Amino acid sequence: MHTQLSEWSNNMVSMYQISSSYEKKLLAVKASENFSSYIKSFLKNKKKSNDLISHLKSLKYNQKKITLDQIIANLILLFNAGNEATTHMIGNSIYTLLDKKYSYGTNNKENEQLINELMRYNPPLHFFSRFAKEKVIIEDYVFENGSSIGLLLAAGNRDPKIFKRPNDFLPNRSQINNLSLGIGEHFCLGSHLARLELKISLKEIYKKFPNLSLKKKPSYLNSYHFRGLKELKVKAF
């Protein structure tokens, strides 16, 4: 089933490509419909447990604070964010480490700094749109209430006013705050899980393949929302 879920996720986010075709948009719609049907069937047969889906289902049936459509929308969001963003974060991180001739070590403090720097330097999400809740003036730009604003999070991670040598990859950078996981009320719901997944992935990959090296310089996907590799060819031995 995981192969089918991954295919649905890939099709749903394909519409975020710059040159997304009508056919890809149709695939995205179809994938959304199929995933929604799967979730409805899953919820119907799911036994109560101490997990997020059970809690969402409990809210719907007991307190009537959330609708079935809202449950499905939240699960699609969590599923796509957890699958696409994590996949690209791992790929981007391995490429960065191989390109910069650096590896994942055993020192926990250094690894924490390394994880933060990987997320700052080459994050999987570069762009988000937000809406102004009130009139805002930033330098010479005026954003009226309701205006759509494009936030370039990755550009903020390279702000020379905040980060010293912002365009350099510094594994031991002590500054940990960056915008890769958002900020304020939009801070990533899965931030702790994202960090944990990246830590475990890098630890296990370098444990199994300590001599990992880059076989060919990769190219990036044609996407304005997610930043990830088309493929990553490496030599393990």
C-alpha positions in Angstrom: 0.0 0.0 0.0 2.9 2.4 0.7 3.7 2.4 -3.1 0.2 3.5 -3.9 0.2 6.2 -1.2 3.6 7.5 -2.5 2.2 7.6 -6.0 -0.9 9.6 -4.9 1.4 12.0 -3.0 3.6 12.5 -6.0 0.7 13.2 -8.3 -1.0 15.6 -5.9 2.1 17.8 -5.5 3.0 17.6 -9.3 0.7 20.5 -9.9 3.2 22.7 -8.0 5.6 22.4 -10.9 6.2 25.7 -12.8 5.2 24.2 -16.1 2.5 21.9 -14.7 0.3 20.5 -17.6 -3.4 20.1 -17.7 -2.8 16.3 -17.6 -0.8 16.6 -14.4 -3.6 18.7 -12.8 -6.1 16.0 -13.7 -3.8 13.4 -12.1 -3.6 15.5 -9.0 -7.4 15.8 -8.8 -7.8 12.0 -9.3 -5.1 11.3 -6.7 -6.9 13.6 -4.2 -10.2 11.8 -4.9 -8.6 8.3 -4.5 -6.9 9.3 -1.3 -10.1 10.8 0.1 -11.9 7.6 -0.7 -9.2 5.5 1.0 -9.3 7.7 4.1 -13.1 7.4 4.4 -12.9 3.6 4.2 -9.9 3.6 6.6 -11.8 5.7 9.2 -14.9 3.5 8.9 -13.0 0.4 9.8 -10.3 1.9 12.2 -10.4 0.8 15.8 -9.8 3.4 18.4 -6.2 3.9 19.5 -4.0 6.5 21.0 -3.0 8.2 17.7 -3.8 11.3 15.7 -6.3 9.8 13.4 -8.3 8.3 16.3 -8.3 11.6 18.1 -9.6 13.4 15.0 -12.2 10.8 14.5 -13.3 11.1 18.1 -13.7 14.9 17.7 -15.9 14.3 14.7 -18.2 11.7 16.3 -18.3 12.9 19.9 -17.9 16.7 20.1 -18.9 17.5 16.5 -16.1 20.1 16.2 -14.6 18.8 13.0 -16.2 17.5 9.8 -15.2 14.5 7.8 -14.0 16.8 5.0 -11.8 18.7 7.5 -10.3 15.4 8.7 -9.5 14.4 5.2 -8.0 17.8 4.3 -5.8 17.7 7.4 -4.6 14.2 6.7 -3.8 15.1 3.0 -1.8 18.0 4.3 0.1 16.0 6.9 0.7 13.1 4.4 2.0 15.2 1.6 4.2 17.4 3.9 5.5 14.3 5.7 6.2 12.4 2.5 7.4 15.0 0.0 9.2 17.4 2.4 11.0 14.6 4.3 12.0 12.8 1.1 13.6 16.0 -0.4 15.2 17.0 2.9 17.0 13.7 3.2 18.1 13.8 -0.5 19.2 17.5 -0.3 21.1 16.8 2.9 23.0 13.8 1.6 23.9 15.7 -1.5 25.1 18.7 0.5 27.3 16.4 2.7 28.8 14.6 -0.2 29.3 17.8 -2.2 31.0 19.6 0.8 33.0 16.5 1.7 31.5 16.2 5.1 29.9 13.1 6.9 27.5 12.5 9.7 29.5 11.8 12.9 28.9 10.4 16.4 29.0 13.6 18.4 25.4 14.5 19.4 26.1 18.2 19.9 27.9 18.5 16.6 25.1 16.5 14.9 22.5 18.8 16.2 24.3 21.8 14.8 24.8 19.9 11.5 21.1 19.1 11.2 20.2 22.8 11.7 22.7 23.9 9.2 21.5 21.4 6.6 17.9 22.6 7.0 19.1 26.2 6.7 21.4 25.7 3.8 19.4 23.5 1.5 15.8 23.2 2.7 13.0 21.3 0.8 10.5 24.2 0.9 11.6 27.5 -0.5 8.3 29.3 -1.0 5.0 29.8 0.8 2.2 32.2 0.2 0.4 34.0 3.0 -2.4 36.7 3.3 -2.1 40.0 5.1 -4.6 40.2 8.0 -4.3 43.9 8.1 -2.5 46.7 6.2 1.2 46.3 6.4 4.0 48.5 5.3 7.5 46.9 4.8 10.1 49.4 3.7 8.5 51.0 0.5 5.9 48.2 -0.1 2.3 48.5 1.0 0.3 45.3 1.5 -3.4 45.9 1.9 -5.6 43.7 4.1 -6.2 40.4 2.2 -3.2 40.9 -0.1 -1.4 37.7 -1.1 2.3 37.7 -0.1 5.0 35.3 -1.4 7.5 34.4 1.3 10.9 33.1 0.1 11.9 31.2 3.2 15.2 30.0 1.7 16.2 33.6 0.9 15.6 34.5 4.5 17.9 31.7 5.5 20.7 33.5 3.5 20.1 37.0 5.0 23.5 38.5 5.7 22.0 40.7 8.4 21.2 37.5 10.4 23.7 34.9 9.3 27.5 35.3 9.1 28.8 34.0 5.8 25.2 33.1 4.8 26.2 31.4 1.5 28.7 29.1 3.1 27.9 25.6 4.5 29.2 25.7 8.1 28.4 22.4 9.9 29.4 23.7 13.3 27.3 26.9 13.0 26.1 27.7 16.5 23.1 29.8 15.4 20.1 27.5 15.3 17.2 29.7 14.4 16.2 29.6 10.7 13.0 29.8 8.7 13.0 26.4 7.1 10.2 25.2 9.5 8.3 28.5 9.5 7.7 30.8 12.4 5.0 31.9 14.7 1.5 30.5 14.3 2.7 28.9 11.0 5.5 27.0 12.6 5.7 23.5 11.2 3.4 21.0 13.1 5.8 18.2 12.4 9.1 20.0 13.2 10.2 17.5 15.8 9.4 14.6 13.6 11.2 16.2 10.7 14.4 16.6 12.7 14.1 13.1 14.1 13.6 11.6 10.6 16.6 13.4 9.2 18.8 12.4 12.2 17.9 8.7 12.0 18.2 8.6 8.2 21.7 10.2 8.1 22.9 8.1 11.1 21.7 4.8 9.5 22.9 5.7 6.0 26.4 6.6 7.1 26.6 3.7 9.5 25.9 1.3 6.6 27.8 3.2 3.9 30.6 5.1 5.6 32.5 5.5 2.3 29.5 7.1 0.5 30.6 9.4 -2.4 29.0 11.3 -5.2 28.9 9.5 -8.5 27.3 12.3 -10.6 26.2 15.9 -9.9 22.4 15.8 -9.6 19.9 18.2 -11.1 16.8 19.6 -9.3 13.1 19.1 -10.0 11.2 21.7 -11.9 9.1 22.9 -9.0 8.6 26.3 -7.4 7.2 24.9 -4.1 9.3 21.9 -3.3 13.1 21.9 -3.8 14.3 18.4 -4.4 16.5 16.3 -6.5 15.4 14.4 -9.6 17.8 11.6 -8.5 20.9 11.2 -6.5 23.5 8.7 -7.9 26.2 7.7 -5.4 28.9 5.2 -4.9 28.5 3.2 -1.7 31.9 1.4 -1.7 
